Amino acid sequence: MDWRTSARAAWAAFWPSRLVVFGVAIWVTISGFIVNVVPETPLVGHPFGGWPAQHFLDLVFSPLAKWDAQHYLTLALDGYVESIEGLPPPETRPAFFPLYPGVIHLLSGLGASPGLILLVAYAVSLGCFFGALVLLHRLTTIELGAHRAGPTLLLLSFFPTAFFFGIPYSESMFLLLAVGAFLAARTGHWAVAGIVLALASATRVPGLLLVVPVVMLYLYGPRTDRDRELHDGRWPRYRLRPDFLWLLLAPLGLLAFSFYLHLTLGDWFAWSHAQEIFGRQTVDPVTGIWAGTREAGRSVVHIVKGEYLGTADYRIVMEFVFVAFAVVGGIAMLRTLPASYGVWVLLSLVPIFVSQKSDDPFWSAPRFIVVLFPLFLWLATVTERRGWTTRAVALFAAGMAILTAQFALWSFVA
């Protein structure tokens, strides 16, 4: 299979899904719907004042530059130490890791203008998403065959929270790095895997967790770079060689960021302490799982009795459904895919269970789960076996359109 085949398959999922996202966002903007309370920073949210075609650019690119996008755009413009007033406060900024805004900063001429930063942010996110789809097509072909690769890309691209791919968020970049790490490990490119792991840990804290499945693939396979070496029943199946040392690069991104925060803010763990500003607290996993289940149950009762307040109860129930989907999928794929895939999905749920808001325990879970691409390999096997793929994609697309509309109206989704 050549790269052109993967690129064509990626494009077939990429363009219609992004058309839905941008089409809905533009339609909502021009339709005159009532916008919720706007916690907006106009300097980065509507930065095209004085530009040619100002109104067109604002219509296309500003509707989705909301919520955390404002923080990433601020970092690309102003960094972690405040120098421009009116932007999100500096104490919140370490919660957002530097690779994504750093790339935008560099490609926009070191933050030459807010308008250019916003355009580059979209270009980086869309480029990373397309690249991730290309790599995922190749990885899925290795694991499941070419006949499952197309459905996998469609299910991922139209998943309800897949609208985060291609807007000024780091989801696309993290997806690209996660798929790249698995593909590099699966094919025995360990230098590439080590570098990708380091970049992933500079993108978000859970990026460090990627080292676990990569090490599992190194020790237990399956691998395409060499045959199984230990045939006498011993574990692991492959001996350690010098190329394993590349994987020690994994924490480098997190360590570099922590060192930078120490130099500039005097706090090695400012990235963790900033979470408290957003109302997150650390709990043990059992408490976290119970809290999320309990709040979802309360929200269901509120909805049934008609006692719900706004969209909060619906969102809490949605978050629980997404988490349940990930748990079921993670466990199921332990039997259908190499164990490293299911282990990574289940391990990636731990941060959701241990870092929580008291009134909304699974806060942002639907966004964190959409990057767990092995779920869509498993889902493709299920839907293809039963002939449900087309209906599932259509249902997902409807959900994505609804969530995109809510997001464009400043309603928090994930």
N, C-alpha and C positions, 0 to 999 in steps of 0.2 A: 504493500500500500504506500503510495507516494503522498507527499505533503499537499499536493493540489486536491486530491480526493478529500482529505480532512478539511481543507480550507473551504471547499464547496459545501460540504456537509455543515460546517460551522456557520457559513453565510446563510444557509437555508433556515437555520434556527435564529440567527442573529437579527436579520433585518425585519422580519414580521413582528418579533417580540418587541424590538425597540420602537417600531412604528406604533404599536399599541400604547406603549408608555408615553412617548412624546405626543401622540395624537390626543390621548385622554387629558394630559396635562394642559395642552394648549386649549382644548375644548372647554375644560373647566374654567380656565382663566378668562376666556372671552364670553362665557355664558352668564356671568354676573351672579354666580352663587355667593352666598354670604361667607366671608372668610372668618375663621376663628380668631381668637386673640393672637396678634402677630408679634412674637418675640424676635423681631427681625433687625438685622444690621444692614441698612441700605447700602453702605459702602461696598460690601461684598455680595449682597443679595440682588441689588439692582445697579450694577456698576457701569452701565453703558451710556451715561449722560455725556452728550457731546460727540458720541460716535456717529459715523454714517450708518444709516439704517438702524438707529437706536431703538425704535419701537419694535421692529422685527426681532432684533437680537434679544430684547427684553422678554418678548412673548415666547420665544423658543427656549431660552436658557434659564430664565429666572424662576419659572414656576416650580422647578425641582431643586433649587438651591436653598433648601430649608433644613431646619433642625441641625443635626450634626454637621451638615455641609457647611454651615456658617463657621463652625469651629475649624474645619480643615482649610477653608479658604482664608480664614484669619491667620492661621499658622503659615500658609504659603505667602501671605502678604507681610505679616508683622512678627512672626516667630514666637518664641516662648516667653520672651521678655517684652512687656508692653512698651511701645513707642508711639503708637497712634491711639488717641482717645476715641471712644465710641464703639470699640470692638469688644467681643467677649472678654471678660476679665482674665488676667494672666493666671490666676490661681486655678482656673478650670482647664487650662490648655495642656498641662502634662498628661491628662487623661487620654489624649489623642497622640498616638505614636507617630514618629517623624518620617517614615519612608514615603508614604503617599504625598503629604504636603511638601516634603523636601524635593521630590521629583517635579512636582508642579512649579515650585519656586525656581528650580534650575531651568526648566523648559520655558518658563515665561520671562526669561531674561532677568533672573533674580528678583522676581516680583515687580516687574516694570510698571504694571498698572493693574488695578482690580479687575477691569474688564478682560484683559488678556489672561489673568489668572483663572477666571471663571471658564473661559474658552478652553484653556489648556487642561483644566480639571476634567471637563467633559471628554476631551480627546484622550487623556490618559485612562480614564475609567472605561470608555468604550473600546479603546485599543486593548486594554488588559482583558476585558470580557471576551472579545473576539479571539484573542490569543488563547485564553483558557478553554474556549470551546474547541479550538483546533487540537490542543493537547488532549483534551478529554475524549475527543473522537478517537485518537490514536490509542489512548489507554483503554478505553472501553472495547475497542477492537481486539486488543490483546487478551482481555479478561473474558469477554462475552461473545466476541465475534462481530463482524461488520454489521450484521443484521440487527444488532441491538444498539449500535452506536448512535444512529439517527434518532430513534425514540428517546434515548437518554438525553441527548442535547435538547430536544423539544420539551421534555418534561422539566428540565432544569430552567430553560429560558423563559417558560411561561408560568413557572411556579408563582403563587400569589405575591411573595415578597421579592421576586427576581427583578422588580423594578429598581431595586437598589443597585443592580449591575448597570453601570453606564451613567450614573449621576455622581455628583461630587462627594462620594463616600469611598472608603477604602475596600469595600466588599469585592470589587472586581479584581483589584490587585492581590488581595489575599487568596481569592479563588485561583488566580493564575499561579501563584506560588505553591499552593497546596497541590494542585494537579501536577505542576512541574516537579515537585518533590517526589510524588509517588511514581511518576513516569520515569524520572531519572533513576530512582532506586530499582524499579521493576526491570529496567534495561541495563543496570550495572554502571551507570555514569555517576560515580561516587563523588568526584570533585564538584560536578554540577549540583548534586544533591546537597552537599555541605554548604555551598554558597547560597543556594535557594533557602535552606533552613535558616541561615543567618539573616537573610533578607526578611523572611517570614517573622522572625522574632523582633524585627524592627518595625513591623507593620501593626502587630497587636500582641498582647500577652499570650493568648492561646496559640500563637505561632510557634512557641517553644514546644508545644505538645506534639508537633509534627515529627519531632525526632523519634518518638516512640514507634510509630508504624514504619519509619524508614529503617531503624535499627532492626525491627522484626523482619523486614524484608531482607536485610543484609544477612541475618543469622539463619533464618528459616525459609526464606524464599516465599513464593516461587521467583526465580530469577532467570533472565535470558542470557546473562553474560557468562555463566559457567555452570557446568553440571554439578549436581549434588555430590559433595566430597566425602561425607561421613556416612557410610552405608551399614554400619553395624548396630543401628538402633540408638546410637548416642545423639544427644542434642547439645548444641545446635547442629544443623545440617551442613553449615559452611564454616570453615576455619576463618579466624581473624587474620587479615593481611594488612599491610601498611595503608592501603586505600581506605580502611575504616577510619583512619585519623581525620579524614575530611569531615566526618560527621561531628567532630568536636567543635566545628565552627558554629554549630546550632545556636548557642546562647550569645554569640558575639553581638548581634543586633541589639538585644536587650541590655547587655552590659555596656555597650557604647552609649546608648540612650541614657542609662542610669548615670554613667560618668559625666555626661554632658549636663544633666540636671544637677548633679553635685557641684559642678563648676559654676553654673549660672544661678541656681536657686539655693544651693547649699543643702539639698535633700536628695539622696540617692533614690529614694522611693517616692518621689513626688507623683509619679504616674499612678501609684496605688493610693496615696493619700487624697489625690484629686477626686477619686471615686466617691469619697464621703460627701463632697459638695453636691453631688448628684443624688444623694440620699441612699447610696448603697452601703450595706454593712456585711461583714463576713459572718457566716453561720456554718455549721457542719452540714454535710450533704443530706443526712436523714431529715434534719430540721428543715432544710431548704425544700426538699421534695414534698414533705408534709405541708409546708406553708403554701406552696404553689397549688397543691391539690385542694387544700382547704379553701383558699380564696376563690378558686375556680368553682367549687361547689356553692359557695355563698353567692357568687355572681349568677349562677344558673337559677338559684332560688329567687334572686331579685328579678331576673328576666321573666320567669314564669309568673311571678306575682305582680308584675308590672311596677315594681318598686325601684327599677334601675335608675342610675343617675348618669345621663348623657351616654357617651360611648365607652366609658371605662369598663363596665361589666362585660360588654361584648368583647373588648380587647383582651381582658383577663381570660375569658373562656377561649378565645382564639389562641392565645399564648400557650395555654395548657394543651390544646389540640396539637399544636406544632411540636411541643415537647414530647407528647405521647407518640406522635408519628416518628420522631427521631429515635426514641427508645425502642419501639417495636422494630423499626428498620435496622437499627444497629444490632439488635439481638438476632434478627432473622438473617442478616448477611454474614454472620459468623458461620453459617452452614452453607452459604451459597457463593461466597467470595473468599479469597485469601483472608485469614484472620486479621491481618493488619488493618483492613478497611473498617471492619466492624469495631475493632478496638479503638481506632481513632475517633469514630463517631461517638461512641459511648464515653470516651475520655474527654471529648470536647464538650460534653454536657455538664461536666463537673463544675466549670466556672459559672454556669447558669444556676447551679444548685447552691453554690457557696457564696456568691456575691449578689445580694438581693436588696430590693427596696421593700420595706416592711408592708406597704399597702398594695404592692404589685410585684410579688416575688419573681415571676418569670419575665420581668420587664426586658424588652428588646429581644427576647428569645427567637421570635420568627425571623429576625434579621441575622442573628448568629447562626441559625440552623441552615439557612439557604446556602451557605458556603460549604456545607458538609456534602460534597458532591457524591460520595459513595452511596448516599441514600437514593440517588437517582439511577444509579446502575441497578440497585436492587429493585427499585420501583419499575424500571423498564422491563425487567424479567417478569414481574407480576402482571403488568398491564398487557404486555405482548402475548403472554401465555393465555390470557383470557379475552384478548381482542378488545381491550378497553382503552388503548393508548389515545386514540382520537378523541374519545369522550373525556378522558382525563385532561388532555391538553386544553380542550375547549373550556372545561370547568375551571382549570387553573387560570386560563386567560381572563375569564370573567372575574375571578377573584383578584387578579393582578390589576385589572382596570378599576375595580372598586377601591382598592387600597391606594392606587396611584392618585385617584381623584381626591381621596381623603388627605393624602400627604400634601398635594398641591394646595389644599385649602387650610393648611396649617393645623391639621388634626393629627396628633401623634399616632403613628402606626406601629413602629418598632424601633 
